[in-house]
Amino acid sequence: MTDSVKIVACPTCGQPVEWRPENAFRPFCSKRCKLIDLGEWA
């Protein structure tokens, strides 16, 4: 098994994000991008 970290693009801004359990905002890069996405659903 490898310790490679998966890198995904933030769905809001496209910035690269490490897909780790420690990342509370995944798949987003930040709280801001997470809230922007939530606002688009409302």
C-alpha positions in Angstrom: 0.0 0.0 0.0 1.3 3.5 -0.8 1.0 6.6 1.2 0.2 8.7 -1.9 -2.4 11.5 -1.3 -5.1 12.0 -3.8 -5.4 15.5 -5.2 -8.8 16.7 -6.4 -10.0 20.0 -7.8 -12.2 22.2 -5.5 -15.6 22.1 -7.2 -16.1 25.9 -6.6 -12.7 27.4 -7.6 -10.8 24.6 -9.1 -7.8 24.9 -6.7 -6.0 21.6 -6.0 -7.1 20.0 -2.6 -5.6 17.0 -0.8 -8.2 14.4 -0.2 -7.5 13.5 3.5 -9.8 12.7 6.5 -8.1 15.7 8.3 -9.4 18.1 5.7 -12.7 19.2 7.2 -13.8 21.0 4.0 -13.2 18.3 1.5 -13.9 18.2 -1.4 -13.7 22.0 -1.1 -10.4 24.0 -0.4 -11.9 26.2 2.2 -14.9 27.1 4.3 -15.6 30.0 1.9 -15.9 27.6 -1.1 -18.1 25.2 0.9 -20.5 28.0 1.8 -20.6 29.4 -1.8 -21.7 25.9 -2.9 -24.3 25.7 -0.2 -25.7 29.1 -1.2 -26.1 27.8 -4.8 -28.4 25.1 -3.5 -30.6 27.5 -1.6 
